[in-house]
Amino acid sequence: MNYFFDQHFHVMNIEHPNLLSFFSSLDTGLPDLITSGALSPSYILTAKNRKGPVLLNRLTNTLTTFEQSIGETLVLMENDLMGAYPSHEEGALRPELPYIRDGKMHMRDQVYDRLAMCPLLMDFSSNQLRKESLYYPIPKEQKILDYVRDTLEGFDYYAKEHPQGLFEFFPFLGINPPVHSLDFIQELLETYVLKDRKQKQERQRFYGVKFYPPLGYDPWPSEGQERKKVQLIYDFCATYDVPIMTHCDDQGFRGVPAKEAWKYTAPSSYKPVLARYPMLRIDFAHYGWQYNQLQKNPLTLISSMAYKVPDSPWFHELVELMHLYPNIYADVSFSGTNPEFYVLLKNYIQSLEEEKRQTILERTMFGTDFSVNLMKVESYTSYYRIFEESPFSDEDIHRFVHTNPLQYMRFGQA
């Protein structure tokens, strides 16, 4: 099957995130929010977004996807690629023809039979939390179970509404070890994650595991019960060659204060993990991008775009891991809302010697981060168009959407 992969996106409704956990993480209030980079002009509040009603429209557009069922959002995404919705934003990038037409997916010079859609479930479960400043305790919730149920129901709804649709689903199960017992984590893995694709069990419909460190997940805790939890997951993934996806930029939803979230999210936090499990296949999402201005290299400000390369320390930590381990990947989700991201990435790859250049070209994957990306682009289609107009060759684009994800997902040779 000639697949086109969206290796990274989210579908959820307003019941799935844990907003109580997020607000409890802002221990120092507004100063913590500012220091974290959430209000950075390079993250959400871009020059374009601050003009007129654009930011409000973007926020409303994003929330629209949270006000409907997962199945309805999946139908909406495919309808968008089929050209069902006109643009209402001046300057929004649009393709000349819909990406899905004549029963196929089109991207540049390639035609694809199906779209391999990899929705990532985030584990918003929480422990009972008592903060001295709060009158009522925050309740303990196993949100991941409801999220799994709603997602699987969403797949069924999509199949009913679009029986001839091109979407095929390969979801990743979110697990946040600190908020669960060892036995519960074992149950999650055994119940929902595929071990043998030739002998699928009824509820084993998840092809990978999703980690989200800003929720409080430490990739390699100190010795003790927390270490046992993560080792249980790594042992499972190593034994059955299950792919892992981990969040890797300095923004997004948080369940712990910013500095703690950064400590866990940095690619270097996985060095002891990979020293123990060198064959793990891990996709570091968002290419390790950092929006916090304190992390930027001021020398890049005086360079022309033609010569600039990424200045995020995490980006370079991630690339180092790619060169050290055979199954380390990165995806362009959300980072690709900014066309300049692709220019910087292309410049960097071109600056490398041939062997290192090929390593990165063979480990880069396309992803959108829908529907979070709607804060910076008008639509799912717009994100595809920015990617299509990137400076990468047709061959590279095909690698990112097809060849590399097939390898990462263990679907055989392209």
C-alpha positions as CSV (number, residue, x, y, z in Angstrom):
1,M,0.0,0.0,0.0
2,N,1.3,3.4,-1.0
3,Y,0.7,5.4,2.3
4,F,1.0,9.1,3.0
5,F,1.6,9.5,6.7
6,D,0.5,12.2,9.1
7,Q,2.7,10.8,11.9
8,H,1.6,13.3,14.6
9,F,-1.8,14.8,15.2
10,H,-4.4,15.0,18.0
11,V,-8.2,14.6,18.1
12,M,-10.0,15.2,21.3
13,N,-13.0,17.0,22.8
14,I,-13.2,19.4,25.7
15,E,-13.6,16.5,28.2
16,H,-10.2,15.0,27.6
17,P,-7.6,17.6,28.7
18,N,-7.0,18.1,32.4
19,L,-7.3,21.9,32.8
20,L,-7.1,21.6,36.6
21,S,-3.7,20.1,36.3
22,F,-2.5,22.8,33.9
23,F,-3.6,25.7,36.2
24,S,-2.1,24.0,39.2
25,S,1.2,23.9,37.4
26,L,1.4,27.7,37.3
27,D,2.8,27.9,40.8
28,T,4.0,31.5,40.3
29,G,1.1,32.7,38.3
30,L,1.5,35.0,35.4
31,P,5.4,35.3,35.8
32,D,5.7,31.6,35.3
33,L,3.5,31.7,32.2
34,I,5.7,34.5,30.7
35,T,9.0,32.9,31.6
36,S,7.9,29.6,30.1
37,G,7.8,31.2,26.7
38,A,4.0,30.7,26.3
39,L,3.7,34.4,25.4
40,S,6.8,34.4,23.2
41,P,6.2,36.3,19.9
42,S,7.6,33.3,18.0
43,Y,5.2,30.8,19.5
44,I,1.5,31.7,19.3
45,L,1.6,35.5,19.3
46,T,3.2,36.0,15.9
47,A,3.1,39.3,14.0
48,K,0.3,38.0,11.8
49,N,-1.7,36.6,14.7
50,R,-1.7,39.9,16.5
51,K,-3.4,41.7,13.7
52,G,-7.1,42.5,13.9
53,P,-9.4,39.5,14.5
54,V,-6.9,36.8,13.4
55,L,-5.9,35.6,16.9
56,L,-9.6,35.4,17.9
57,N,-10.5,33.6,14.7
58,R,-7.7,31.1,15.2
59,L,-8.7,30.5,18.8
60,T,-12.3,30.0,17.9
61,N,-11.4,27.7,15.0
62,T,-9.3,25.6,17.3
63,L,-12.0,25.3,19.9
64,T,-14.5,24.3,17.2
65,T,-12.7,21.0,16.9
66,F,-13.0,20.5,20.7
67,E,-16.8,21.1,20.7
68,Q,-17.5,18.0,18.6
69,S,-16.9,14.3,18.8
70,I,-13.6,12.7,17.7
71,G,-15.4,11.0,14.8
72,E,-16.8,14.3,13.5
73,T,-13.4,15.9,13.6
74,L,-11.9,13.0,11.6
75,V,-14.5,13.5,9.0
76,L,-13.9,17.3,9.0
77,M,-10.1,16.7,8.4
78,E,-10.7,14.5,5.3
79,N,-13.4,16.9,4.0
80,D,-10.8,19.7,4.3
81,L,-8.3,17.8,2.2
82,M,-11.0,17.2,-0.3
83,G,-11.5,21.0,-0.7
84,A,-14.9,21.2,1.1
85,Y,-14.2,24.5,2.9
86,P,-13.3,27.9,1.3
87,S,-10.6,30.0,2.9
88,H,-11.7,33.1,4.8
89,E,-8.2,34.4,5.7
90,E,-6.3,36.8,3.6
91,G,-3.0,35.3,2.5
92,A,-3.8,31.8,3.7
93,L,-1.9,29.2,1.7
94,R,-4.1,27.0,-0.5
95,P,-3.3,24.3,-3.1
96,E,-4.5,24.9,-6.7
97,L,-6.4,21.6,-6.5
98,P,-7.6,19.6,-3.4
99,Y,-5.0,17.2,-2.0
100,I,-7.6,14.4,-2.1
101,R,-9.2,14.1,-5.5
102,D,-10.1,11.2,-7.8
103,G,-10.1,8.9,-4.9
104,K,-6.3,9.4,-4.2
105,M,-4.0,11.6,-2.1
106,H,-1.8,13.9,-4.1
107,M,1.4,15.7,-3.0
108,R,3.8,17.2,-5.5
109,D,4.6,14.5,-8.1
110,Q,3.4,11.6,-6.0
111,V,0.0,9.9,-5.8
112,Y,-0.9,7.9,-2.6
113,D,-3.6,5.3,-2.1
114,R,-4.3,5.9,1.6
115,L,-3.5,8.3,4.4
116,A,-1.9,6.6,7.4
117,M,-3.2,8.6,10.3
118,C,-1.4,8.4,13.6
119,P,-3.5,10.1,16.3
120,L,-1.7,10.5,19.6
121,L,-3.7,10.1,22.8
122,M,-2.3,12.2,25.7
123,D,-2.7,10.7,29.1
124,F,-4.4,13.5,31.1
125,S,-5.0,11.2,34.1
126,S,-4.1,12.8,37.5
127,N,-3.4,11.9,41.1
128,Q,-5.4,13.4,43.8
129,L,-3.7,16.7,44.4
130,R,-4.0,18.8,47.5
131,K,-2.7,22.3,47.1
132,E,-2.7,24.5,50.3
133,S,-3.9,27.4,48.3
134,L,-7.1,25.6,47.1
135,Y,-10.2,25.0,49.1
136,Y,-11.1,21.7,47.3
137,P,-8.7,19.0,46.4
138,I,-8.2,18.2,42.7
139,P,-9.8,14.7,42.2
140,K,-7.9,11.7,40.9
141,E,-9.0,10.7,37.4
142,Q,-8.1,7.9,35.0
143,K,-8.9,10.0,31.9
144,I,-7.0,7.8,29.5
145,L,-9.6,5.0,29.6
146,D,-12.4,7.4,28.5
147,Y,-10.1,8.9,25.9
148,V,-9.4,5.4,24.5
149,R,-13.1,4.5,24.3
150,D,-14.0,7.8,22.6
151,T,-11.2,7.5,20.1
152,L,-12.1,3.9,19.1
153,E,-15.8,5.1,18.7
154,G,-14.5,8.0,16.6
155,F,-12.8,5.5,14.2
156,D,-16.1,3.6,13.9
157,Y,-18.0,6.9,13.2
158,Y,-15.5,7.9,10.5
159,A,-15.9,4.5,8.8
160,K,-19.6,4.8,8.8
161,E,-19.7,8.3,7.5
162,H,-16.8,7.9,4.9
163,P,-17.0,4.2,3.9
164,Q,-14.8,5.0,0.8
165,G,-12.5,7.4,2.8
166,L,-8.8,7.3,2.5
167,F,-8.0,7.5,6.2
168,E,-6.5,4.4,8.0
169,F,-5.7,4.7,11.7
170,F,-2.6,3.7,13.6
171,P,-3.0,5.4,17.0
172,F,-0.5,5.8,19.8
173,L,-1.5,5.2,23.5
174,G,-0.6,7.9,25.9
175,I,0.8,6.8,29.2
176,N,1.9,9.1,32.1
177,P,3.6,6.7,34.5
178,P,3.8,9.0,37.7
179,V,0.0,9.0,38.0
180,H,-0.6,5.2,37.7
181,S,0.4,2.1,39.5
182,L,2.7,-0.5,38.1
183,D,-0.2,-2.9,37.7
184,F,-2.3,-0.4,35.9
185,I,0.5,0.4,33.4
186,Q,0.9,-3.3,32.7
187,E,-2.8,-3.6,32.1
188,L,-2.8,-0.7,29.7
189,L,0.1,-2.2,27.7
190,E,-1.3,-5.7,27.6
191,T,-4.9,-4.6,26.8
192,Y,-4.4,-1.9,24.2
193,V,-1.0,-2.1,22.5
194,L,-0.3,-4.5,19.6
195,K,2.4,-7.0,20.3
196,D,1.9,-9.2,17.2
197,R,0.3,-7.5,14.2
198,K,-0.6,-10.9,12.7
199,Q,-2.6,-11.9,15.8
200,K,-4.5,-8.8,16.8
201,Q,-6.6,-9.0,20.0
202,E,-10.0,-7.3,20.1
203,R,-8.8,-4.1,21.9
204,Q,-5.2,-4.1,20.8
205,R,-5.5,-1.3,18.3
206,F,-2.6,0.9,19.3
207,Y,0.6,0.7,17.4
208,G,2.8,2.8,19.7
209,V,3.2,4.6,23.0
210,K,3.0,8.3,23.5
211,F,5.0,10.2,26.2
212,Y,4.3,13.8,27.2
213,P,7.1,14.8,29.7
214,P,5.5,18.3,30.5
215,L,2.8,16.4,32.3
216,G,5.4,15.2,34.8
217,Y,6.9,12.2,33.0
218,D,10.6,11.8,33.8
219,P,12.2,9.5,31.2
220,W,14.7,8.1,33.7
221,P,13.7,8.7,37.4
222,S,16.0,7.8,40.3
223,E,15.9,4.3,41.5
224,G,12.7,3.1,43.0
225,Q,9.1,2.6,42.0
226,E,9.0,5.3,39.4
227,R,12.1,3.8,37.7
228,K,10.3,0.4,37.7
229,K,7.3,1.9,35.9
230,V,9.3,3.4,33.0
231,Q,11.4,0.3,32.7
232,L,8.3,-1.8,32.4
233,I,7.3,0.3,29.4
234,Y,10.8,0.4,27.8
235,D,11.1,-3.4,28.3
236,F,7.7,-3.9,26.6
237,C,8.6,-1.6,23.7
238,A,12.0,-3.1,23.3
239,T,10.7,-6.7,23.4
240,Y,7.9,-6.1,20.8
241,D,9.7,-3.3,18.9
242,V,6.9,-0.9,19.6
243,P,7.5,2.7,18.5
244,I,7.6,5.6,21.0
245,M,6.6,9.2,20.4
246,T,7.7,11.9,22.9
247,H,6.8,15.6,23.0
248,C,9.9,17.7,22.3
249,D,9.5,21.4,22.2
250,D,9.4,23.8,25.2
251,Q,5.7,24.7,24.9
252,G,2.4,22.9,25.0
253,F,0.1,21.7,27.8
254,R,1.8,21.3,31.2
255,G,1.1,19.6,34.4
256,V,4.3,20.7,36.2
257,P,6.1,24.0,36.4
258,A,8.0,25.1,33.3
259,K,11.6,24.5,34.5
260,E,10.7,21.0,35.6
261,A,8.9,20.3,32.3
262,W,12.0,21.5,30.3
263,K,14.2,19.2,32.3
264,Y,12.1,16.1,31.4
265,T,11.5,17.2,27.8
266,A,15.1,17.8,26.7
267,P,16.4,15.1,24.3
268,S,19.4,14.7,26.6
269,S,17.0,13.3,29.3
270,Y,16.8,10.2,27.2
271,K,20.5,9.5,27.1
272,P,20.4,7.1,30.1
273,V,17.4,5.4,28.6
274,L,19.1,4.8,25.2
275,A,22.3,3.7,27.0
276,R,20.2,0.9,28.5
277,Y,17.9,0.3,25.5
278,P,19.9,1.4,22.4
279,M,17.4,-0.1,19.8
280,L,14.3,1.7,21.0
281,R,12.6,3.5,18.2
282,I,11.7,7.0,19.4
283,D,10.2,9.9,17.5
284,F,11.1,13.3,19.1
285,A,8.2,15.5,18.1
286,H,8.4,19.1,16.8
287,Y,12.2,18.5,16.1
288,G,13.2,19.8,19.5
289,W,12.2,23.4,18.9
290,Q,12.5,26.0,21.6
291,Y,10.5,29.2,21.6
292,N,11.8,30.6,24.9
293,Q,13.9,33.7,24.0
294,L,16.3,32.9,26.8
295,Q,17.4,29.9,24.8
296,K,18.2,31.7,21.6
297,N,21.6,32.4,20.1
298,P,21.7,36.2,19.4
299,L,24.3,35.7,16.7
300,T,21.7,34.2,14.4
301,L,19.8,37.5,14.4
302,I,22.4,39.1,12.2
303,S,22.5,36.2,9.7
304,S,20.5,36.3,6.5
305,M,17.8,33.6,6.2
306,A,19.8,31.9,3.4
307,Y,22.5,31.0,5.9
308,K,20.7,30.6,9.2
309,V,20.4,27.2,10.8
310,P,18.3,26.1,13.9
311,D,19.6,27.7,17.1
312,S,17.6,25.6,19.6
313,P,20.0,23.6,21.8
314,W,17.4,20.7,21.9
315,F,17.5,20.5,18.1
316,H,21.2,19.8,18.2
317,E,20.9,17.3,21.1
318,L,18.3,15.5,19.0
319,V,20.5,15.4,16.0
320,E,23.3,14.0,18.1
321,L,21.1,11.1,19.2
322,M,20.2,10.4,15.6
323,H,23.9,9.9,14.8
324,L,24.4,7.7,17.9
325,Y,21.4,5.4,17.7
326,P,19.8,3.7,14.7
327,N,16.1,4.2,15.5
328,I,15.9,7.9,16.5
329,Y,13.5,10.0,14.4
330,A,12.1,13.5,14.5
331,D,8.9,15.0,13.0
332,V,8.0,18.5,11.8
333,S,4.7,18.8,13.6
334,F,3.7,22.3,14.7
335,S,7.2,23.6,13.9
336,G,6.1,23.5,10.3
337,T,3.5,26.2,10.9
338,N,6.3,28.6,10.2
339,P,7.7,28.3,6.6
340,E,11.1,29.6,7.8
341,F,11.4,26.4,9.9
342,Y,11.9,24.4,6.7
343,V,14.4,26.8,5.4
344,L,16.5,26.5,8.6
345,L,16.2,22.7,8.6
346,K,17.2,22.6,4.9
347,N,20.2,24.9,5.5
348,Y,21.4,22.8,8.4
349,I,21.2,19.5,6.4
350,Q,23.0,21.1,3.5
351,S,25.8,22.1,5.8
352,L,26.6,18.5,6.8
353,E,28.9,16.0,5.2
354,E,27.1,13.4,3.1
355,E,26.8,10.6,5.7
356,K,25.4,12.8,8.4
357,R,23.1,14.5,5.8
358,Q,21.6,11.2,4.8
359,T,21.0,10.2,8.4
360,I,18.8,13.2,9.0
361,L,17.0,12.9,5.7
362,E,16.2,9.3,6.5
363,R,14.9,10.0,10.0
364,T,12.7,13.1,9.4
365,M,8.9,12.6,9.2
366,F,5.9,14.7,8.4
367,G,3.4,15.5,11.1
368,T,0.9,18.3,11.6
369,D,0.0,18.5,15.3
370,F,-3.6,19.1,14.3
371,S,-5.7,20.5,15.9
372,V,-3.2,22.4,18.1
373,N,-1.6,23.8,14.9
374,L,-4.8,25.8,14.2
375,M,-3.5,28.5,16.5
376,K,-1.0,29.3,13.8
377,V,-2.5,28.2,10.5
378,E,-6.0,28.6,9.1
379,S,-6.7,24.9,8.4
380,Y,-5.4,21.4,8.0
381,T,-5.0,22.1,4.3
382,S,-3.0,25.2,5.0
383,Y,-0.4,23.2,7.0
384,Y,0.0,20.7,4.1
385,R,0.5,23.6,1.7
386,I,3.3,25.2,3.8
387,F,5.0,21.8,3.7
388,E,4.5,21.3,0.0
389,E,6.1,24.7,-0.6
390,S,9.1,24.0,1.5
391,P,12.6,24.0,-0.2
392,F,12.9,20.2,0.0
393,S,13.1,18.1,-3.1
394,D,10.2,15.9,-4.4
395,E,12.4,12.9,-3.3
396,D,12.8,14.3,0.2
397,I,9.1,15.1,0.6
398,H,8.3,11.5,-0.4
399,R,10.8,10.2,2.2
400,F,9.2,12.3,4.9
401,V,5.6,11.3,4.3
402,H,6.2,7.7,3.2
403,T,9.6,6.0,3.3
404,N,10.7,7.1,6.7
405,P,7.4,6.5,8.6
406,L,7.2,3.0,7.1
407,Q,10.6,2.3,8.7
408,Y,9.7,3.9,12.0
409,M,6.4,2.1,12.2
410,R,8.0,-1.2,11.1
411,F,5.8,-1.5,8.0
412,G,8.6,-3.0,5.9
413,Q,10.7,-1.5,3.1
414,A,9.3,1.3,1.0
